[in-house]
Structure formats: structure tokens, C-alpha cells
């Protein structure tokens, strides 16, 4: 039986959701659960364990990719091969050795050395070891570690003298060549410090009573808004307001039921030379410390489920189970009292479970919460039948129940509740990645995990938020998107943004997903919707005449004058024909189009975007500084009105334009240009670009902007 069939089967039998959730789960658990057990049995019959034949297959696929110089794909296959191999066996060593070759090609010398050291700890064939010694020596040569290079060559010679290795003299000759070669760099590893995981500091320091938040914030409460966050002091754009490590997270499966092989399962750090779980073939780690921590904290209870692929189908029940494991240590400690207790203190870096457990679940507002209970039942039956979790838990001093049956139904009720809490409060952890190697800034977001951030989740939603965020590994960084006056509310966006959805779509999403009606500044005032920018100008009062599809007459928003829309549309089509024309002088055509549109369209209408940008591009080509700045800034103001003054797109376009204009300066002195004001204008664009991009990227990424600009300016 497939998961969707299993859920449908019980939904028909169990639809009433009211009363105490623990009693409800106990009631459900007394039903016939043979379909649940049957589903688990099927999953475990098809479980996937370590398999050297599968490891060989993936290694051979990696070899094919390596032969055609697809290094990234070969790296992925070699990591898969490593995950499938028997730990420390021959295939394990072969996968490490092959992956070290890719790391060397990618100039990732530190990762190459790590894989080589791990390779030497395995049953790697002796006749292949000279090649690995040579690669190790070449790494030390590249990074300038002469002492380590000498030691490596000494070890290699000793090995060659002790073992009967074919072509021994050939290998010794190569070692001598490496010994004589010039060291290319000096102490690059010693001097290089990876700052990609450095966390920013909170504005005004950390709040003593609100964990992971700035002292500029405080929690507030009223009956209308519930718990919410307000500005305790004036907040400036760019202030860091939250730096919160995930209470729990669960990596999101890709379509092929696998995780990303370049993310540590325990901390979400980027990795190349990963090490795999000793039992399942899905989880990889950045080092032994992370692997040991993962096993002790949670993976020992979920690993068999990984082998049987149950977590892929259980979806949000996966992180809910991890939340339960967090509560085990304290025996599911609770905080009693109403919202006034939260105002005194909220959140703990030592044990955040009690605060997570106070988050709303809205389970009784759900039209069908039966799937939550079904998934919780699957998890507890997995724990009962395929692990010793409940036997172990009953022996712990903080166990809240004395009998196995009571404990099973209690844990099932908690998982049900946590699924509902995660549905309302969790965040999708997304990491920036590149769509092209030519880009300086990452431009696509990859969904990595589902995480829970209790303090951040206290913020209410707005379709026009005043904060933005990004992730560094498993930590969420929230920054002010604009200045926020003292006592004003701080709003997050739950993924329902007015620039990408109509008001009706947003209201449906808020009601169905979060069980509230949005009354934010946009939803409460239809004149602030983005589509209102795509209006015509009233000839009488210069107010807005909205464009509405399939409507022929409309009233001006300003003076109430009624207008027929077809004449406006006809004139705009004439302007569009100019824009699409290939005949005649392109500058003349663009100016004609622009003049027509300026007479009938609102100044931030979407139809200005293309003509402004084409005029800017034209003047860049001809080197006319005055006009290139003029039309770029007209385009920029249009974009700010439509996408938001501090949108990421604004930052990247400012940066790209600054580079284009600097290149224009290098190719020859621009026309209509005072050099000093020209450079000041470019400098202002760069400062604005960095200020905007700092809202969306960690500092190590935006610092590349300064280095790139400095490099070009010095050329």
C-alpha cells in the first residue's frame, strides 16, 4: 500500500479532530493498525544497506564523468560509491582515492589530502598506493609545505623499498622530480581561514530575555495579534535582528530520495571530502565529530528507517520525530502559564524544547488532521518494532511514563502535536548556489532542509515584510529590510508575498496554510497592490486609471472620472510597435516609444522597463556617460517601485551596471563626462549595491564585490 492510499484509508475511518490530542492518538492507536505494520514491513523488505557491488557501479560512473572532465558530477558519484562501500574495505579506499584525484584537479588540496589520509586507513591495494603517495607529494608541493613534502617522500620511498611494487624505479624517479620542483605557493593552508561560516553580531548585543535576538527587539502580546515582535529601539536598515541556530532540522529529500552529497547531515556545512554514516548510504558528514554527534543525538534511532526509506514518505513527521528526541533529555519539560510567561523570558540555548512546545499548532482548525495522527502512528510503530527506543527510554531517569503502552501513546501524541506545530511555524532552509560559473554572486536558492527556529517564528506575517533573511549552515540570520521606528511591529514573510501573488491568492494561502486572514498594510489597502502601478494617467487630474483585463470602462482612482480603456490601449500598442521595429535609427525609435508612453502611462508602469534599459545599454555602447547614468537611474527607480527598494535584484543590477560603466571608462574617455563626477557616481552605485546585497548574502560573499571592484579599478 502506498503512503497516499494508507492516509486515505484512515482518513475515512478517523476524521473527527477534537478534544485532547493525546487521548485522540490513544483512540486511534486502538484501531486496527495492520495496514501501518504492512507498510513498514514492505519498506524493510526493500531496505538498502552497504553494497560493494553498488559502490563499484557508482565508482565506474564517476570514472566516466572524470574522463570527460565533468568534475562536479564525478565528485558526486565517487561520494555515492563511498557511501555504499563496506567501511574501510577495498571499495571504500578506491572511492576515496578517485575522489582525491577530483579534489586535486579542482585545486582543493586540503580536501585531497584528507581523502588520501582516509584512503591509507583502508584496505586499499598496495600496488596502487604509489600513485596516492605521488598525489600527496604533489599536494604539498602545490601548497608550499616543504617539511611535509619531505616527510611524504620519505614515507613513499620506505614503502617502495619494503614492498614488491611493479615499476618501482619509475615511481622513485617521479618522486625525485617532485622533490626538485619549485614550490608554487607558501603556506596557503596555514594562512587561509575559511570564513564562510562566520556569524554576524546582533545589533546592540543579545537580548537577555529573548534568546537569539537583538536587544533592539522585544516580544509583545495582545488578543488581536497574539505574541508578536516589536522594535524596542529605533532599528536601522541592515541591523541584524536574529541569529538563531535551528532547534531541529531535517534535510529535505531530493526527487531521487537522496540528500545533497555536498552538505553535512549534522550541521549543513558545505563539504567535498565527506565521510559517510557507517550503516546507511544516505548521510554524509564533514568530520568524525559531526558523525559521532549525529549518531548520539538522533541518528541511531533513525538510521534503520533511512535504510528502509521510510522518512522520505513521512515528510514533516521526520523533523517532528527529531523534535521529540530533543525533548527526551528533559522528559518533555513544559512551561506553564499564559503569554505573560513568554514576555518574561522566551528561548534557551541549553534546552529550547519547552519554548518550541509552546508554539501554536492550530491542529483543531485543520479540516483534516488525521494524516498527522497516521504518520505519528507509523513513527511509533517503527520505533517499537525495529529499534529498542522505548525499552531504552523507559530506563532513563526523566522518562514521563512507567509503562511501555502509556509511553508509546504519549510519544505518538507528541509527534502528532509537533507535526502540526511545524506545519505552522517551520522554515525552509535554503542555501545560495550558482546557476553559472561566470557569476560573482549566487543567484539560485536550493532547498536544503526543514528547520525550526522558535524565536524567529514569533514574528507575525506581512505580505510586505520589513525584514529579510538568509542561512549560514543551520543558522538563520534576520536583518531589517528598512528602518523600523521604535514600538512598530517587526514583520516576517511566510512566503506569501504581494509582489508575486494577487490579494485573493494570498488570502487563500494564509487561510489554508496558517489559518488566519491577513490584514497587513497591503491586504488592507488595495491601492498599494503592485498591479496598480500598471495604470494609465488620468488626463484630468493625473491620477491612476487602472488597467483591468476584459473591462472596457473604468473610473479614475483620483477624481472618479470615467474613461474608456480601448483608446489608452491603442496608443500603447503604437508605442510597442516602435519598440519592436528594426527599421531606422534605434535611438530615434526608442525615444519615440518613450515619449508616447510618458503621455499615457503611470511613471512606474512595467512597460517602461524595457525601453529604459535599452536606452541605457545603447549609451553604454556609444560611451555617453551623461545619458547612460540618466537612463540607468530611470530604469532603477522603476525597478525599485515594482520590486522593492531593497530587493536583491536591485543590488545585483547596480553592481553589474557599475562594472559595465567602469569597463566603458577603461575602453576610452566617455562623452559628456566629468571624470571626477563619473567616478563618484560609480562609487555611489557600488556602495548602494553592497548595502542591498548585504541584506541577502553572508559577508564573505559580498566582500568579493569590494575585491572585484578594486581589481578592475586598479587595472
N, C-alpha and C positions, 0 to 999 in steps of 0.2 A: 504494500500500500504506500503510495506517495504521500509526502507531508501534507499537500493541499487536500488530498482525499481524507486523510486522518483528521485534519482540522474540521473539515466539512461534516464528517461523521459525528463528531462530538458536539459540534455547534447545534445540530438538530436536536440532540438529546439534552443539551445543557445551555440554555440561553438566558435564564434569569440571573441577573447580577445585582444582588442587593444583600445587605447585612454584612457581618464581619468577614473579611477576606480569608482569614484562617479557617473559619467554620465552613466557608464556601469551598475552599480547597479540600478540606477533610470530607465534605459531602461528595465532591467529585471523585475523590480518591477511592471512595467506596463503590463506585460504579465498576462495571466490567472493563478492565484495562488491558485485556488480552490483545487488542489491536496495537496498543502502545508497545507492549512487550514484543509483539510480532515484528513491528517496525524496527525496533532495536536489534532483534536477532538477525534480521535481513542485513542491516548495516554492518554488523560484526562478522557476518559470513563473508562479506566483501572487503574486509579491512585490509589496509595496505601497510606492510611492515618493511624493514630493511631488506633489500634485494640486490645482490651484487650483479645479477643479470640486467636489471633495470638500470643500475648505476653504469654498467658498460654501455648500454644503449645511449644514455644521455651524454656520456663522455664522447662517444663517437659522433653524436650530433654536434657537440661542441667543437670537435676537430674539423668538421665540415665548415662550420661558421668561421673558425680561426683561419682555415685555408683561404677563404675569400675575404679575409680581413674585416669581418663583422665582429669586432672585439666585444661589443656590449652583449650581443646575443650569445657568443661563445662563453662569456663570463657567466651568463645565466644558466647555460646548460652544464657547465662544469660545477656550479654550485648545486644544481639538482643532482648531478652524479654523486657529489659528496654527501648530500642528504640521504641518498638511497643506499650508500655503501655501508658494509659492516664496519663499525668503528675500528680504526687503526689497522684494518686489513689492507690487502694489496690494492683493491679498487679505490679505497679511501685515499691511499697515498698517490695513486695515479691521478685522481681528480685534483688533489692539491697541487701536484707538480704541474699539471696542464694549466691550472688556474694561475699559478705563479708566472707562467710564460705570458699570459694575457696581461697581468699586472705590470710585468716588465715592459711590454710593448706600450702600455698606457702611461709609462713613466711613474707608476705608483710603486716606487721602490720599497717603501716601508711595508706596504701590503704584500709585495712579492716576497720579502724576507720573512714575514710572518708565516706565509704558506709554506715556504721552504723549511722553516724550523719545525712546523707541524708535520711535514712530509717525512722528515728524518725520524720522527717518533713512531712511524707506521711500519708495516711490513712491505715497504717499497723495494722493488727488485734491486739487488746490488749492482747488476750490470748497467742500470740506468742512473745510478747515483752520481757518477762523474759529471753528467750533464747538469745535474742540480747544483753540484759544487761550483761548476763554472758560472752558472747563472747567479749564484750567491756572490761570487767574487766580482762579477760584473756590476752587481748592485752596489757593493761597497766602493767600487771604482767610480761609479756614477755620482754617488753622494759624498765622496771625499773622505771616507772613513779608512784611512791608511792602516791604522793599527788593526782594525777588524779585518781589513783585506789581507794583511799578512797572516793573521791567525787562521782565516778561512783557507788560504793557500796551503798553509802548514797542515791543517786537518785533511785537506784533499790529497796532498802528497802522501801522508801517513796511510790514508785509506787505500790509495792506489798501490802502495808498497806491500800492504798486508793482504790484499785480495787479488785473485786471479781475474783481472778485468781485461777484456779484448781492447786492442788499440791503446794500451796503457801509455806508450810513448807519445801518441797523438794528443792525449789529454794533458800530459805533463807539458808538452810544447805550448798548448793553448794557455795553460796556467802561467807559464813564463811570459807569454805575450801580454797577458793582463797585468802581470807584475810590473812590466816595463812601461805600460801605457800611462799617459798623463791623467792625473786625477782631474775630473771635469768640474766638479763643484766642491765646495768645502763646507762640511758640517751642516748640510741643508736640513737634516732631520733635527739636529740639536737646536738650530736657530729658529726653525719653523714651529709655530704654535697654531694649531687648528682652533680658530675662534668661532667656528660656525655654530657651536652650541652654547656660546656665552649668552646669558640672560640680561636684559636691561634692568636698570634700577627703577623702583617705583617713585613717582613724583611725590616729594615731601616725605619719603620714607614709608615704612609699612604701618598699616593700621593695626593697633594693638587688639582691637575688639572685632575685627572683620578680616579673617585670615586671607592672605594672598592679595590684599587690596591696598591701594594708596591711602595715605592719611587725608587726602583731599575728598574721600568718599565717606558716606555713612549709609547704613541701612535705615529705612523708614517704613512706616506701616499706616495704612488707613483701610477702611472697609471696602472702598471702591477699587483701589489699586492693589490691595494686599501688600505683601512685602515688596519693597522696591528700593532702588538705589538713587540717592540724590547727591548733589555736589555740596560738600561741607565747606569748601572754599571755592573761589573762582578757579576754574580749570582752563588751561590754555591748550589750543590745538597742538597735538603731538605729545601731550602729557601721558605717561604710562600709568594706567589706572588699575590694571590687574596683571599679575604674573603668577598664574595658577597651574601647578602641576596636577595632572589628571589624578583624580581619586581612583578611578579604574579606567582602563580602556581595553577594547578587544579589536585586534586587527580585522579589517574588512576583507573578506574573501574576494578574489577576482573571479571572473566568469568560469575559469577552469578549475575552480575550487582550491586555488593555491593562494598563498600570501606573496607580497613582493619580496623577492630574494635579496634586495639591497637595503632592507630595513630590519633593524634588530627587533625581535619579537618582544623583548623585555623593556626597551627604552625608546624605540623608534629612531634610533640614531642611524644615519647613513653608513653602510658598510660595504666593503669589497671582499676582504679576506674574512668571511664569516665562519663560524663553527656551528654545526648542526646539533639539534637535540639528539641524545643518544638512543632514543626509542622511535619517535615518529619522524616522518620525512618532510614535514611542513615547516617547522620552526627553526630559524637560524638566529644566531646571537653575535654581538660584536666582540665578546670575550668570555672567558670562563666565569668571571664574576657575575655577569648578567645571566649566563646559563644556570649557574647554581642558585641565584636569587629567584629566578623564574620558577625553577623546579620546587624550591622550598615553599614559595608563596602560593602557587596555584597550579603550575603545570603538571605536577604529579597526579592531580585529580582530573585533569582534562586531557592528558596525553593519549590515553586509550581511546577517548572519544575522537581525537584527531585522527588516529589510525583508522577508525570506523567512519570518519567523515560525517559525524552527527551534527557538529557545530555549524556547518555550512547551512543546513536546513533549519536550524533552530534560530537563526537570525539574532534578534535583540535579546533572546534568552541567554545568549553566550555572555555578553557583558553583565547581565543581571546575575548570572551564576558567579562571576568574578566579584561582584559587589557582596554577595553572600559570604564568600571566602574572606573578604575584608572584615566582615562583622564577626567571624568566628572567634578571633583573638580575644575580643572583649565580651563574648557571649551575647552579641547583638545589643550592646548598650544603647539605651534610649534616653532622650532628654524630655522631661515632662514640662507641661506648661504651654501657654499660648505664644503668640508672636512677640509678646514683651520679652520673653526669654531670649529670642533671637536678636533683639535690639541690644541686649546687654553684651552678648558675645555670639559670634557665628563663625564656625570653622575651626579646624585644628590640623596642624601639620603632623601631629603624632597619631591621631586616630580621628579621621574625618567621617567615619561611618555614621555616628549619631546625627550629624548635621545633614549628610546625604539622605538619611532616613526620614528627615523632616520635610523634604521636598514634596510638593503636591503630586498626586498620581492621576487624579481625575478618572479613576477607574470606574466609578459609578455613573459618570457622564457618558461613558462609552456605550455605543449601541450594541456592541458585541465584544465583550471581554473574554468570552470563552476560549479563544485561541491562546490568551495569556496563560490560562489555567492548564490547558492541554500541554503547552510547551514546558511549563513548570513540572508537570507530572512526568514528562519524558526525561527531564534532567534528574529528578529524584530517583526514578527507576534505573536510570543509567548508573547513578552513584550507588544505589543499593545492590544491583545485580552484577556490576562489572568493576567495582572498586570496593575498598574497605573503609570508605569515608565515614559512614555512620558509626561503624564499630570504633574507629579512631576518635571521632568527635565525642562519643559517649564517655570516653576516658579522660577528656580534657576538663580542667577544673572549672572553666567558665561555661560548660555546656548547660543550656537553659532547661533541658528536659532529662528525665531519668530513664524513660522507656524509648526503645527504638521506634515504635509506631508513632508515638507522640512527636518525636524529633523529626521523623520523615515528613509528617503533615505540616509541622511548624516551618521547616525549611521550604517546603513546597509553597506555603502561603507567602513566605518572604520573597521567594523568586517571582511569584505572581505579582506581588506589590512592586518589586523592583523593575520588572518589565514595564509596568505602567509608568513608574517614575522616570525611567529612561526615555520612554516614548515622548514625554512632555518636556524633559529637561536636558537631554544629552546633546552633545555637539559632535558634528562630523569633523574629525581631524584631517585636515588637508595640508599637503606639503607642496611647495612650488617646485616645478620642473620645467625643462626647456623643450619647446617644440622644434628647435633648430639649434645647431651648434654655433651658428653665427651670432646668436643673441647674447648681449651682456646681462640682461635681466631675464629671470624665469618668467614665462608667460602663460603657463597652464597649471592648474591645480589638480593634484592627484589625491583621490580619497584613500586614506591610509587606514583609518581606524574610526571606531565609535567610542567617544570618551565622555566622562562625567566630570564636570567642574562645578561643584556646589555653589561656590561664591559667585562665579560669573552668572550662574543660572538664576540668581535673584533679580537680575535686571529684567525689567519689562520690555515687551516688544514695541517697536515702531517701524512702520513701513519706510520711514525716513529717519534712520538711526543717527545718533550723534557720536557713536564710537565705531571703530573698526578693529580687526584683529588679525593675527597670524600665529602660526605654531612654530615652535622650536622644539623638535623631537616630540615629547609628550607633554609639553608645557604650552599653555595658551597665554599669549600676550595681547592685552587690550589697550588701545590708545584712543585718546579723544580725537574725533574727526573734525571738530570745530571748537571754538571757545564755548564753555558752558558756565553761565553765571551761577554764583552761589545760590543754593536752595532749589535750583532747577533739577528736574529728573534726568537721570542718565539712561538712555535707551539703547538696547541692542536690537539687532535684526535677526529674526528667527528664520531667515531665508526667504521671507516674503517681502520683496522689495517693490516699491511703487514704480520704479523705472522699468521693470520687466514684466509687470502684471497689471491688468485692469483692476479697478476697485472691486468689481464683482468677484473676480478670480481670487483676490486677496482675502475677501471676507469668507468665501467658501473654504479656502485653505486654513484660515485661522480657526474657523468653527470645527472643521473635520479633524484637524491635527492637534489643536491646542484647546479647543472647547471654550473659546471666548470670541466676542465681537470686537474687532479692532476699531478704536476711536482715536487713533493717532492724528497728528496735525494734518496729514494728507487725507486720511479717510474722512475726517470731519469737515474738510473744505475742498469740494470738487474742483474749484478754480485752480488749485495747486497741482492737479494731476499733470503729468508730462504731456499728454495729448493736447492740453490747452495751449501749449507752445506752438502747435501746428495750426494756428488760426490765421485768418485774414485780418487786415487792418480796416476798421470802420472808417470810411471816408469822412464821416461827420464828426466823430469825437476821438478818433484814433484808438478806440477800444478794440476788444477782441471779437471777431466774428468766427465762431468755432466751425471747423470742418467736420461734418458728420456724414458718414457713408450712407447712401440711399436716401438722403434728405435733400430736398430742393430749396427750401426756405428756412432761414434761421434768424434769431434775434441777436443783436449786438449785446455782449455782456455788460458794456458800459452804459449806453444810452437807451437800449431797448429797441432801437430802430430795426425794422425787419428788412432782410436782404435776400435776394435770390442768389443761390450759390453758383449756378452754371456760368454766369459771366466771369466770376472770380476764377473758376476752374479753367475756363477757356483762355484767359490771359496767361495763367501759369503754364499751360500747355505750350503756348507760344515761346515762353522763356525756356522751357525744356527742350524744344526743337533746336534752339540756338545752341544749347549745351551739347546736344548730340550731333551737331553738324561738323563735318570735316572740311567744309568749303571755306576758303578765305583765311583771313588773319585770325589766328586763335585768340590773341589778346583782344581784338575787337569784338569777337563773338562772345567771349566771357564777360566783357564789360556790358554789352547789350543785355545779356541774360540777367546780370546783376541789377542793372537799373530798372528793368521791368519788375523784378521780384521785390525790390525795395519799395515800390509803389503800392503793392497789394498784400505782401506777407508780413506777419509779425516778425520782429527783428531776430528772434531765436528759432524761427521755423526750420525744420530739418532740411528743407530744400536749399538753404544757404550753404550747408556744409560742403558739398562737392565744389561749388563754384569758388568759395573762398580758398579751399585747399589747392585747387588747380591754378588759381592766380598766384598764390604763394609759391607753388612749385615752378611756375613759369618765371617768376622774378629771381628765384634761386639760380635757375639755369642761365639767365642773362646777367646775373651779378648785380642786380639793382637792390641795394641794401634797404633804402627807404621803403620801397614797396613790398619787399619780402617781409619786413617786420610788420608793416601795416596789415597785410592780408593774413599773415600768420596769427596776429593778435585778434583780428576779427573772427577767424575760424576758432581760435581758442576760447573767446568769450561765448561763442555759440555752443561749443562743447561743454563748457562749464555749466551753462544754464540747463543743458539737457542731461548730462551725466553726473553732475555734481561738481562743485568747485574743487573738491579734493579727491576726485576719482583717480584710480590707478592709471587709467588711460591718459588722463591729462598729464600726469608725471612722465610717462614714457614718451609721449609726443613732444613735450617740452625738451626732454633730453635729446631725442632724435633730431629735432629742429636745431638745437644748439650745435650738435655735431655737424649737421649739413651746412649751417651758416659759417662755422669755423673752416670747413673744407673750402667753402666759397672764398673765404678770405685768403687761404693758402694758395688757391689757384690764380689769384690776381686781385688787385685792389678793387673792391666793389664800387659801383657807380653810386652817386648821390650819398656819399658816405663820409662822415667824420669818424676817423678811426677810433678815437677815444670813446665817443658815444656808442659806436658799434660794439666795441668790446664790453662796455658797461651793460649794454642791452643783453648781450650773450651771457655775461656773468649773472645778471638778474634771473635769466631763464634757467640757468643751471641751479642756482640757489632754490628757486621755486620748485624745480623738478625734484631735487633731493628732499626738500621738506615734504612733498607729497608722497614720494616713494618710500620715505621712512615710515609712513603710516601702514605700509603693506608688506614690507620686507624687513628681515633682520639686518642689523647694522653691517655685518660682514658683506652682504650683497650690495647695499647702497654705497659702501665705501669704495667699491670698484668704480663707481661713477666719477669720484674725485680723481682716482688714479688714471682713468681713461682720458678725462678732460685735460689733466695735467700733461699727459704724454703727448696728446695732439697739440696742445698749446706750445710745447717746447720743440716741436718738430720744425 
